[in-house]
Every structure is written in C-alpha cells, then in structure tokens.
Amino acid sequence: MTSRAVYHYLDIAPLGRGEVVNLFLKDTGIEFKEVLYPYDHTWPQNSQILQHQGTTRTGQLPALEYQGIILTQHIPILRYLARDLGRYDGETNAEKYAVDAVADIYIDWRSRWVANLKTKEDAYKDDFVPKYYNLLSQYYSDHDGPYLLGDKVTYADFAVYQSIDNDQRTGTLPSILPEPLVKFKETFEQRPNIASYLKSRKPVP
C-alpha cells in the first residue's frame, strides 16, 4: 500500500468525466501520480488489461488507487473523498441532500452531452442545455453563493464547473448564463490550486 494516490484516466485533455476528479484532487492537495492512456486503437486492449488487473471492473475510467483501495465512477469517487476528508460536502442532512441532488442533475447532463457529441442535435443546445442551467441556477440561488452551499465549496461544484467548461468548449453553452452560475464560475476559477492548474492545462487537440 502506498500513501500516494494513483489516478488512471484517458489522455483526452480537459474533456471527459475524469477531469472532474482531476480538478478535485488538485484542489484538495492530495498527492497523486497520474497515469494516462491513449484514447485510440490501443484503448480496447488497455481496457481489458485494466479489468484483468482489477483496476476497473467495468473496463472504464477514471479509477483512483487511494489508501489501499480502488475507487471508480467519478461522482462516487468525489463522494468518497469528501467523506474521507471531512469536507467538500454538506454538514446537515438537508445540505447533503442538496449536494447529492445537484450531482445527480449533473449526471443526467453528462449523459446528454456525450450523446450530443455523436448526434449534434439542435434540441440539446436549444432546449436541454438552457433548462439544465436554469435548474442549477435555482439551487445556486438558495444561498448567497458563490458556491452551491454559499461560501462552502462542495464536490458537486466541481461537477457543475466541468459541465460549464465542456459546454463552452463544444459551443453549446447558452449565450447568457444565469447570474448565480457566472458568479460561481468566476469564483471557482480563482481558487488557488485550481487557478494554477487551469493555467498549465493543455488545450483540447
């Protein structure tokens, strides 16, 4: 067992669900080794190897080797780390519910976003996305902000930021983002470890 985490993901730059975990690890200050796999003709074989090794049961990534166990599925990884660290989550049952609810809304968004990469449907950009951000805005308006729970950043904030970033990169972000989310994005990008990472992050090919 090693005290240093090992993070396995695809080499697809800022796109992808694994970037949510990457951002979270950077913000927490957890030391980790990053192992990236090319997303090309070699991936099916690498996926089988990782399954055989027990790194991922599904053959998909991300996967995180952390304190002697292997964590998979990006949102459950964040939930586990938040609980282990004793922060990045709500304190009351009501707060935890809000964080979990927004995380589930994000999961629905990601499913549609990935599908849209293949089909390029106008309905995604013109109907689904505006409704998604307006719904998030309602949750972010429950507190003064800038984060979902006010001044306390949670694991769900990392997922929401990733959705904004990915929609911006694919040209599907609404021309006008609800003000609570604009405030959130600006504040999130100023977090010291996040700001440093974003400056060094390589662009999407």
C-alpha positions in Angstrom: 0.0 0.0 0.0 1.3 3.4 -0.9 0.4 6.8 0.7 0.4 8.4 -2.7 -2.8 8.0 -4.8 -2.6 6.8 -8.4 -5.1 8.3 -10.8 -5.9 6.4 -14.0 -7.6 8.2 -16.9 -7.8 8.7 -20.6 -5.5 11.2 -22.3 -8.3 13.4 -23.6 -7.2 16.7 -22.1 -10.0 18.7 -20.3 -12.9 16.8 -21.8 -14.4 13.9 -20.0 -15.8 13.0 -16.7 -12.4 12.2 -15.3 -11.4 15.8 -15.4 -13.9 16.4 -12.5 -11.8 14.1 -10.3 -8.6 15.7 -11.5 -9.9 19.1 -10.5 -11.0 17.8 -7.2 -7.6 16.2 -6.4 -5.8 19.3 -7.4 -8.0 21.4 -5.1 -7.6 19.1 -2.1 -3.9 19.0 -2.3 -3.9 15.2 -2.3 -0.6 14.0 -3.8 -1.2 11.6 -6.7 0.5 10.1 -9.7 -1.4 10.5 -12.9 -1.4 7.6 -15.4 -3.0 8.5 -18.8 -4.0 6.1 -21.5 -4.3 7.0 -25.2 -7.9 7.0 -26.4 -7.1 5.3 -29.8 -6.9 1.8 -31.2 -4.9 0.7 -28.2 -7.6 1.5 -25.7 -9.8 -1.7 -26.1 -6.7 -3.8 -25.2 -5.7 -1.5 -22.4 -9.2 -1.6 -21.0 -9.1 -5.4 -20.9 -5.7 -5.3 -19.2 -7.0 -2.9 -16.5 -10.0 -5.1 -15.9 -7.8 -8.2 -15.6 -5.6 -6.3 -13.1 -8.6 -5.3 -11.1 -8.1 -1.5 -11.7 -11.6 -1.2 -13.1 -14.4 -3.7 -13.0 -16.3 -2.0 -15.9 -13.3 -1.5 -18.2 -14.0 2.2 -18.0 -12.1 5.1 -16.3 -11.5 7.1 -14.2 -10.1 4.9 -11.4 -8.3 6.0 -8.3 -6.0 3.9 -6.2 -6.4 5.5 -2.8 -5.2 4.3 0.6 -5.2 0.7 -0.3 -8.5 0.5 -2.2 -9.6 1.2 -5.8 -12.3 3.7 -6.4 -14.3 4.0 -9.7 -17.2 6.1 -11.1 -16.4 9.7 -11.0 -19.2 11.1 -8.8 -18.9 8.2 -6.2 -15.1 8.9 -6.1 -15.8 12.5 -5.2 -18.3 11.5 -2.5 -15.9 9.0 -1.0 -13.1 11.5 -0.9 -15.3 14.2 0.5 -16.4 11.9 3.4 -12.9 10.7 4.0 -11.6 14.3 4.2 -14.5 15.5 6.2 -15.2 18.4 3.9 -16.5 19.2 0.4 -19.9 18.0 1.5 -22.9 19.3 3.4 -22.9 19.4 7.1 -26.6 18.9 7.7 -28.8 16.3 6.1 -30.6 19.0 4.1 -27.2 20.3 2.8 -26.1 16.8 1.9 -29.4 16.3 0.0 -28.8 19.5 -2.0 -25.3 18.4 -2.9 -26.4 14.9 -3.9 -29.4 16.3 -5.9 -27.2 18.7 -7.9 -24.7 15.9 -8.6 -27.5 13.7 -9.9 -28.7 16.5 -12.2 -25.2 16.8 -13.5 -25.0 13.1 -14.2 -28.2 13.5 -16.4 -26.5 16.4 -18.2 -23.3 14.4 -18.9 -25.3 11.6 -20.5 -26.9 14.0 -22.8 -23.7 15.9 -23.5 -21.9 12.7 -24.6 -24.8 11.6 -26.8 -24.8 15.1 -28.4 -21.1 14.7 -29.4 -22.2 11.9 -31.7 -25.6 13.2 -33.0 -25.2 17.1 -32.8 -28.9 17.6 -32.1 -30.3 21.2 -32.0 -32.6 20.1 -29.3 -29.6 19.7 -26.9 -28.3 23.2 -27.4 -31.6 25.0 -27.8 -33.8 23.2 -25.3 -32.0 20.8 -22.9 -29.0 23.0 -22.0 -30.9 26.2 -21.2 -33.3 24.2 -18.9 -30.3 22.5 -17.3 -28.6 25.7 -16.3 -31.8 27.4 -15.3 -32.5 24.5 -13.0 -29.0 24.7 -11.5 -29.5 28.4 -11.0 -32.4 27.7 -8.8 -30.3 25.6 -6.5 -27.4 28.1 -6.5 -29.9 30.9 -5.6 -30.9 29.1 -2.4 -27.8 30.7 -0.8 -25.9 33.9 -1.3 -23.2 32.0 -3.1 -20.9 31.8 -4.8 -21.0 28.1 -4.3 -23.9 25.7 -4.0 -24.0 26.0 -0.2 -22.9 29.6 0.0 -19.2 30.0 0.9 -18.5 26.3 1.3 -17.3 24.5 -1.8 -18.7 21.0 -2.3 -17.9 18.1 -4.6 -21.0 19.0 -6.7 -19.4 22.4 -7.5 -16.6 20.6 -9.3 -19.1 18.7 -11.5 -21.1 21.8 -12.3 -17.9 23.7 -13.3 -17.0 20.8 -15.6 -20.3 21.0 -17.3 -20.0 24.7 -17.9 -16.5 24.3 -19.2 -17.4 21.4 -21.5 -20.4 23.1 -23.0 -18.3 26.1 -23.6 -15.7 24.0 -25.4 -18.3 22.4 -27.6 -20.1 25.6 -28.4 -23.2 24.6 -26.7 -23.2 26.9 -23.7 -26.0 29.4 -23.6 -25.0 32.9 -24.7 -26.3 34.2 -21.4 -25.6 32.1 -18.3 -27.7 32.7 -15.2 -26.0 35.2 -12.9 -25.6 32.8 -10.0 -23.6 30.5 -12.2 -21.5 33.3 -13.7 -20.6 34.3 -10.1 -19.8 30.7 -9.2 -17.6 30.1 -12.3 -15.6 33.3 -11.7 -15.0 32.4 -8.0 -14.2 28.8 -8.7 -11.5 29.6 -11.2 -9.9 31.9 -8.6 -9.3 29.1 -6.1 -5.5 28.9 -5.7 -4.9 25.3 -6.8 -7.5 25.5 -9.5 -6.2 28.7 -10.9 -2.7 27.3 -11.1 -3.8 24.1 -12.7 -6.0 25.9 -15.3 -3.0 28.0 -16.4 -1.0 24.9 -17.0 -3.7 22.7 -18.5 -3.1 21.7 -22.1 -5.7 22.6 -24.7 -8.1 20.1 -26.3 -6.5 18.7 -29.5 
